[in-house]
Amino acid sequence: MTGANEPDAIRSVILEVIEELRSQHDNLQVAGIIQYASRKLPRPHDMEAERALLASLYELFRTGYLSWGHNHSNPAPPWCHVTAVGRRALAQRSRDPANPEGYLAHLRSRAEIDPVAASYVAEALNTFNAACFKATAVMVGAAAERLVLEVRDALVDRLQVLGQPVPSGLTDWRIKRVLSTLESTVAVRRDSMPPALLERFEANWPSFTHQVRTARNDAGHPVSVEPVTPEGVHASLLIFPELAELAKQIEAWSQTLEV
């Protein structure tokens, strides 16, 4: 594990420990989690490392993944339990946004995104795990917009190489128009796209981009106290690796276009 005492790495170990302990019994205690996690991390008796572990563990309480108490007979510390939100995160722990290290590894396994998009994804994970969901929606929306613009740039470059006209909507400053023009530009060349990619593009590209863009717009144009929900933002983050992979496949296809 790289940077084993960094917050993301510590959080990953804590989630792993909680999942292991829950599989054995449901009556979790904080001391047990700490002791078990400390054995999985280097320098378990280093004061700085111990405090980093405590901070990461108590952050799970603050953001609602853990709650105090086991039942009505044991309602207080040291007993604790995994909430419904926590159980959903543990069910897909290796790639859930609650585990940034695992999420980023999953993203890298699907697509290699550029540094600009990667920086927004990293901040989206930070804000998500700090329960700043409006900020997360904006960050993941910006990362998705970067993917779209990269596909647009690759398509425009290829059309120019082929000496074909570039639809004006592809160079529009409004991302909504870029998206609609990109979809129509691909549609007229659908016969040259591999069937599996065409099916995935038609089924997933509009829904993926709409989900992420809508969440970003709702957060960026506030009309209510809670313009986005944790569940909606969580969905946007889970969709993003799939969108990134699809974007890279479309980008590669665009370079095969012929007159």
C-alpha positions in Angstrom: 0.0 0.0 0.0 1.4 3.4 -1.0 1.4 6.1 1.5 0.0 3.7 4.1 -0.5 6.4 6.7 -2.3 8.9 4.4 -6.0 9.5 5.1 -7.4 7.6 2.1 -5.2 4.5 2.9 -6.2 4.6 6.6 -9.9 4.9 5.7 -9.5 2.0 3.3 -8.1 -0.2 6.1 -10.8 0.8 8.6 -13.5 -0.1 6.1 -11.9 -3.4 5.5 -11.7 -4.1 9.2 -15.3 -3.1 9.8 -16.4 -5.4 7.0 -14.4 -8.3 8.5 -15.7 -7.7 12.0 -19.3 -7.4 10.8 -19.0 -10.8 9.1 -18.1 -12.3 12.5 -20.5 -10.5 14.8 -22.7 -7.4 14.8 -21.8 -6.0 18.2 -18.9 -3.7 17.2 -16.9 -1.7 19.7 -14.6 1.2 18.8 -11.6 -0.2 20.7 -11.8 -3.5 18.8 -11.9 -1.6 15.4 -8.9 0.5 16.4 -6.8 -2.4 17.7 -7.5 -4.5 14.6 -6.9 -1.6 12.2 -3.7 -0.6 13.9 -2.2 -4.1 13.4 -2.8 -3.7 9.6 -1.0 -0.3 9.4 2.7 0.4 9.8 4.1 2.0 12.9 1.1 1.1 15.1 2.6 2.8 18.2 3.6 6.0 16.4 1.6 8.9 18.0 1.0 10.7 14.7 -0.2 7.5 13.0 -2.5 6.6 16.0 -4.2 10.0 15.9 -4.6 9.8 12.1 -6.4 6.5 12.6 -8.6 8.0 15.3 -9.4 10.9 13.0 -10.3 8.7 10.1 -12.5 6.4 12.3 -14.4 9.3 13.8 -15.0 10.9 10.4 -17.1 7.8 9.6 -19.3 8.7 12.5 -19.5 12.4 11.4 -20.5 11.4 7.8 -23.1 8.8 8.9 -21.4 5.5 8.0 -21.2 4.6 11.7 -23.5 5.4 14.6 -23.1 4.9 18.4 -24.8 2.1 20.2 -25.6 -1.6 19.5 -29.3 -1.7 20.6 -31.6 -0.2 23.1 -29.9 -2.1 25.9 -26.4 -0.9 24.8 -27.2 2.5 23.3 -23.9 4.3 23.9 -20.1 4.1 23.4 -18.1 1.9 23.2 -20.7 0.1 21.2 -21.3 1.2 17.6 -23.0 -0.1 14.5 -22.9 0.3 10.7 -25.8 2.5 9.4 -27.8 1.8 6.2 -25.5 4.2 4.4 -22.5 2.4 5.7 -23.8 -1.0 4.7 -24.3 0.2 1.1 -20.7 1.4 1.0 -19.4 -1.8 2.4 -21.3 -3.9 -0.1 -19.1 -2.4 -2.8 -16.2 -1.3 -0.7 -13.5 -1.9 -3.3 -14.8 0.9 -5.5 -17.2 2.9 -3.4 -16.5 6.7 -3.1 -16.4 6.1 0.6 -13.1 4.3 -0.1 -11.2 6.9 -2.2 -8.2 4.6 -2.7 -10.3 1.8 -4.0 -12.4 4.1 -6.1 -9.4 5.6 -7.8 -7.9 2.2 -8.4 -11.2 1.1 -10.0 -11.3 4.3 -12.1 -7.7 3.7 -13.4 -8.6 0.2 -14.3 -11.4 1.5 -16.6 -9.8 4.5 -18.2 -6.7 6.8 -17.9 -8.1 10.3 -17.5 -6.1 13.4 -18.0 -4.7 15.4 -15.0 -7.4 18.1 -15.2 -10.3 15.6 -14.9 -8.3 13.6 -12.3 -7.9 16.7 -10.1 -11.7 17.3 -10.0 -12.4 13.7 -9.2 -9.9 13.8 -6.3 -11.6 16.9 -4.9 -15.1 15.3 -5.5 -14.0 12.4 -3.3 -12.8 14.7 -0.6 -16.0 16.7 -0.5 -18.2 13.6 -0.7 -16.4 12.1 2.3 -16.8 15.4 4.1 -20.5 15.3 3.5 -20.3 18.4 1.3 -22.6 17.0 -1.4 -23.3 20.2 -3.3 -19.6 20.7 -3.8 -19.3 17.1 -4.9 -21.9 17.5 -7.5 -20.1 20.5 -9.0 -16.7 18.7 -8.9 -17.8 15.5 -10.6 -19.9 17.5 -13.1 -16.8 19.4 -14.0 -14.8 16.2 -14.4 -17.5 14.8 -16.7 -17.5 18.0 -18.7 -13.8 17.6 -19.3 -14.3 14.1 -20.6 -16.9 15.4 -23.1 -14.7 18.2 -24.3 -11.8 15.7 -24.9 -14.1 13.6 -27.0 -15.3 16.8 -28.8 -11.7 17.9 -29.4 -10.7 14.5 -30.9 -13.7 14.4 -33.2 -13.1 18.0 -34.4 -9.4 17.3 -35.0 -10.3 14.2 -37.1 -12.9 16.1 -39.1 -10.4 18.8 -39.9 -7.8 16.2 -41.0 -10.4 14.7 -43.3 -11.3 18.1 -44.7 -14.9 17.8 -43.6 -17.0 20.6 -42.1 -17.1 20.9 -38.3 -20.7 21.4 -37.0 -20.8 24.8 -35.2 -22.4 23.2 -32.2 -19.2 21.3 -31.4 -17.3 24.5 -30.8 -20.1 26.2 -28.8 -19.3 27.4 -25.3 -22.5 25.8 -23.9 -21.9 22.2 -22.9 -25.5 21.3 -23.5 -25.2 22.2 -27.2 -21.8 20.5 -27.5 -23.4 17.3 -26.1 -26.4 17.4 -28.5 -24.2 18.2 -31.5 -21.7 15.5 -30.6 -24.5 12.9 -30.4 -25.9 13.9 -33.8 -22.5 14.0 -35.3 -21.8 10.4 -34.1 -25.3 9.3 -35.2 -24.7 10.2 -38.9 -21.5 8.1 -38.8 -23.0 5.2 -36.8 -22.4 2.7 -39.5 -18.7 3.0 -39.0 -18.9 2.3 -35.3 -18.4 -1.2 -34.0 -21.9 -2.6 -33.0 -21.0 -3.2 -29.3 -19.7 0.4 -29.0 -22.7 1.8 -30.8 -25.1 0.0 -28.6 -23.3 1.2 -25.5 -23.1 4.7 -26.8 -26.8 4.9 -27.6 -27.9 3.3 -24.3 -25.4 4.9 -21.9 -23.9 8.1 -23.2 -27.1 10.2 -23.0 -28.1 8.8 -19.6 -24.7 9.1 -18.0 -24.0 12.6 -19.2 -27.5 13.7 -18.2 -27.2 12.3 -14.7 -23.9 14.0 -13.9 -24.8 17.3 -15.7 -28.2 17.6 -14.0 -26.7 17.0 -10.5 -24.0 19.7 -11.3 -26.6 22.1 -12.6 -28.9 21.6 -9.6 -26.1 22.3 -7.2 -24.8 25.3 -9.2 -28.2 27.0 -9.6 -29.7 26.7 -6.1 -33.5 26.9 -5.8 -33.8 24.9 -2.5 -31.9 24.1 0.7 -31.1 20.6 -0.6 -30.8 20.8 -4.5 -29.0 17.5 -4.6 -29.2 14.4 -2.4 -26.4 12.2 -1.1 -27.8 9.3 -3.1 -27.8 11.3 -6.3 -24.2 12.5 -5.8 -23.2 8.9 -4.9 -24.8 7.7 -8.2 -22.8 10.3 -10.2 -19.6 9.2 -8.7 -20.3 5.5 -9.4 -21.3 6.3 -13.0 -18.1 8.4 -13.6 -15.7 5.4 -14.2 -18.2 4.0 -16.8 -18.5 7.3 -18.5 -14.7 7.7 -18.5 -14.2 4.4 -20.2 -16.9 5.0 -22.8 -15.5 8.5 -23.5 -12.1 7.0 -24.2 -13.6 4.4 -26.5 -15.5 7.0 -28.5 -12.4 9.2 -28.6 -10.4 6.2 -30.1 -13.1 5.4 -32.6 -13.2 9.0 -33.8 -9.6 8.6 -34.9 -10.6 5.8 -37.3 -13.1 7.8 -39.3 -12.6 8.0 -43.0 -14.1 10.3 -45.7 
